Amino acid sequence: MALHKRRRERQLEAFVVASDLPRSPGHPCHAALNRLLAEHGFDALVDSLCAPYYARTVGRPRVPPGDFFRMLVVGSFEGLQSHRAIGRTRTIPMRRSPE
């Protein structure tokens, strides 16, 4: 065994800021779905229908019902078989424009 200390190489930083990553334009089907749902006021309607079932102060923050619906639709397009698989891929790029 050697009696001297081993020189350690410095590890490169592995942290990536999400805002520095490029954003894809999304899929044309997603844009058409978002446009259709926005024209008919889907998000406001579903949010008002689901509001009585969400606690305001207890538990985790909720997934907006309109977003949940979009995740189910896109999950079925992508062949995801369960809510758990859809939850893992919540980053599916629906790219809803901020309101």
BALOBA-1460 file (C-alpha; in Angstrom, 3 decimals):
// residues 99
<rec num="1" residu="m" x="0.000" y="0.000" z="0.000"/>
<rec num="2" residu="a" x="1.143" y="3.490" z="-0.742"/>
<rec num="3" residu="l" x="1.821" y="5.825" z="2.114"/>
<rec num="4" residu="h" x="0.864" y="9.013" z="0.319"/>
<rec num="5" residu="k" x="-2.571" y="10.530" z="-0.097"/>
<rec num="6" residu="r" x="-4.481" y="9.979" z="-3.290"/>
<rec num="7" residu="r" x="-5.197" y="13.141" z="-5.248"/>
<rec num="8" residu="r" x="-8.902" y="13.573" z="-5.735"/>
<rec num="9" residu="e" x="-10.241" y="14.830" z="-9.007"/>
<rec num="10" residu="r" x="-12.907" y="17.480" z="-8.733"/>
<rec num="11" residu="q" x="-16.314" y="16.329" z="-9.825"/>
<rec num="12" residu="l" x="-18.103" y="18.489" z="-12.350"/>
<rec num="13" residu="e" x="-21.289" y="20.174" z="-11.256"/>
<rec num="14" residu="a" x="-24.320" y="18.086" z="-12.229"/>
<rec num="15" residu="f" x="-27.034" y="20.629" z="-11.393"/>
<rec num="16" residu="v" x="-29.070" y="21.940" z="-14.315"/>
<rec num="17" residu="v" x="-31.496" y="24.834" z="-13.956"/>
<rec num="18" residu="a" x="-34.803" y="23.903" z="-15.596"/>
<rec num="19" residu="s" x="-35.263" y="27.395" z="-17.022"/>
<rec num="20" residu="d" x="-31.960" y="26.997" z="-18.913"/>
<rec num="21" residu="l" x="-33.225" y="23.958" z="-20.818"/>
<rec num="22" residu="p" x="-34.701" y="24.499" z="-24.278"/>
<rec num="23" residu="r" x="-38.472" y="24.224" z="-24.578"/>
<rec num="24" residu="s" x="-40.028" y="22.241" z="-27.375"/>
<rec num="25" residu="p" x="-42.955" y="23.773" z="-29.225"/>
<rec num="26" residu="g" x="-45.111" y="20.790" z="-28.262"/>
<rec num="27" residu="h" x="-47.190" y="18.561" z="-30.455"/>
<rec num="28" residu="p" x="-49.721" y="20.090" z="-32.895"/>
<rec num="29" residu="c" x="-52.397" y="17.772" z="-31.504"/>
<rec num="30" residu="h" x="-51.831" y="19.199" z="-28.010"/>
<rec num="31" residu="a" x="-52.131" y="22.743" z="-29.328"/>
<rec num="32" residu="a" x="-55.389" y="21.897" z="-31.116"/>
<rec num="33" residu="l" x="-56.779" y="20.233" z="-27.983"/>
<rec num="34" residu="n" x="-55.847" y="23.237" z="-25.838"/>
<rec num="35" residu="r" x="-57.406" y="25.644" z="-28.333"/>
<rec num="36" residu="l" x="-60.643" y="23.619" z="-28.478"/>
<rec num="37" residu="l" x="-60.891" y="23.379" z="-24.688"/>
<rec num="38" residu="a" x="-60.165" y="27.098" z="-24.250"/>
<rec num="39" residu="e" x="-62.854" y="28.071" z="-26.773"/>
<rec num="40" residu="h" x="-65.461" y="26.233" z="-24.726"/>
<rec num="41" residu="g" x="-64.300" y="27.396" z="-21.274"/>
<rec num="42" residu="f" x="-63.425" y="23.867" z="-20.203"/>
<rec num="43" residu="d" x="-60.957" y="24.731" z="-17.416"/>
<rec num="44" residu="a" x="-63.307" y="27.111" z="-15.594"/>
<rec num="45" residu="l" x="-66.214" y="24.676" z="-15.902"/>
<rec num="46" residu="v" x="-64.325" y="21.636" z="-14.632"/>
<rec num="47" residu="d" x="-62.692" y="23.655" z="-11.860"/>
<rec num="48" residu="s" x="-66.084" y="24.866" z="-10.604"/>
<rec num="49" residu="l" x="-67.526" y="21.328" z="-10.759"/>
<rec num="50" residu="c" x="-64.596" y="19.829" z="-8.841"/>
<rec num="51" residu="a" x="-64.146" y="22.646" z="-6.296"/>
<rec num="52" residu="p" x="-66.370" y="21.071" z="-3.588"/>
<rec num="53" residu="y" x="-64.165" y="17.972" z="-3.562"/>
<rec num="54" residu="y" x="-60.851" y="19.738" z="-2.925"/>
<rec num="55" residu="a" x="-59.716" y="20.781" z="0.551"/>
<rec num="56" residu="r" x="-58.293" y="24.291" z="0.718"/>
<rec num="57" residu="t" x="-55.845" y="23.845" z="3.593"/>
<rec num="58" residu="v" x="-55.250" y="20.114" z="4.126"/>
<rec num="59" residu="g" x="-52.996" y="17.811" z="2.134"/>
<rec num="60" residu="r" x="-50.936" y="18.263" z="-0.979"/>
<rec num="61" residu="p" x="-51.595" y="20.994" z="-3.525"/>
<rec num="62" residu="r" x="-54.083" y="19.769" z="-6.086"/>
<rec num="63" residu="v" x="-53.536" y="19.129" z="-9.735"/>
<rec num="64" residu="p" x="-55.932" y="21.441" z="-11.584"/>
<rec num="65" residu="p" x="-58.787" y="19.308" z="-12.972"/>
<rec num="66" residu="g" x="-58.279" y="20.608" z="-16.520"/>
<rec num="67" residu="d" x="-54.607" y="19.621" z="-16.381"/>
<rec num="68" residu="f" x="-55.548" y="16.201" z="-14.988"/>
<rec num="69" residu="f" x="-57.946" y="15.666" z="-17.887"/>
<rec num="70" residu="r" x="-55.223" y="16.652" z="-20.354"/>
<rec num="71" residu="m" x="-52.799" y="14.235" z="-18.702"/>
<rec num="72" residu="l" x="-55.346" y="11.411" z="-19.063"/>
<rec num="73" residu="v" x="-55.976" y="12.199" z="-22.730"/>
<rec num="74" residu="v" x="-52.291" y="12.484" z="-23.617"/>
<rec num="75" residu="g" x="-51.504" y="9.442" z="-21.468"/>
<rec num="76" residu="s" x="-53.961" y="7.404" z="-23.491"/>
<rec num="77" residu="f" x="-52.343" y="8.693" z="-26.718"/>
<rec num="78" residu="e" x="-48.924" y="7.716" z="-25.362"/>
<rec num="79" residu="g" x="-50.110" y="4.245" z="-24.303"/>
<rec num="80" residu="l" x="-49.663" y="4.808" z="-20.566"/>
<rec num="81" residu="q" x="-51.691" y="2.176" z="-18.740"/>
<rec num="82" residu="s" x="-52.135" y="3.670" z="-15.253"/>
<rec num="83" residu="h" x="-52.581" y="6.893" z="-13.331"/>
<rec num="84" residu="r" x="-49.230" y="6.205" z="-11.672"/>
<rec num="85" residu="a" x="-47.461" y="6.110" z="-15.046"/>
<rec num="86" residu="i" x="-49.230" y="9.305" z="-16.079"/>
<rec num="87" residu="g" x="-48.216" y="10.948" z="-12.777"/>
<rec num="88" residu="r" x="-44.573" y="10.063" z="-13.380"/>
<rec num="89" residu="t" x="-44.735" y="11.759" z="-16.746"/>
<rec num="90" residu="r" x="-46.559" y="14.878" z="-15.622"/>
<rec num="91" residu="t" x="-44.063" y="16.787" z="-17.690"/>
<rec num="92" residu="i" x="-45.947" y="15.790" z="-20.828"/>
<rec num="93" residu="p" x="-45.635" y="19.004" z="-22.817"/>
<rec num="94" residu="m" x="-49.217" y="20.227" z="-23.013"/>
<rec num="95" residu="r" x="-47.862" y="23.800" z="-22.917"/>
<rec num="96" residu="r" x="-51.038" y="25.523" z="-21.813"/>
<rec num="97" residu="s" x="-50.570" y="29.263" z="-22.122"/>
<rec num="98" residu="p" x="-50.626" y="31.147" z="-18.795"/>
<rec num="99" residu="e" x="-53.892" y="32.912" z="-18.168"/>
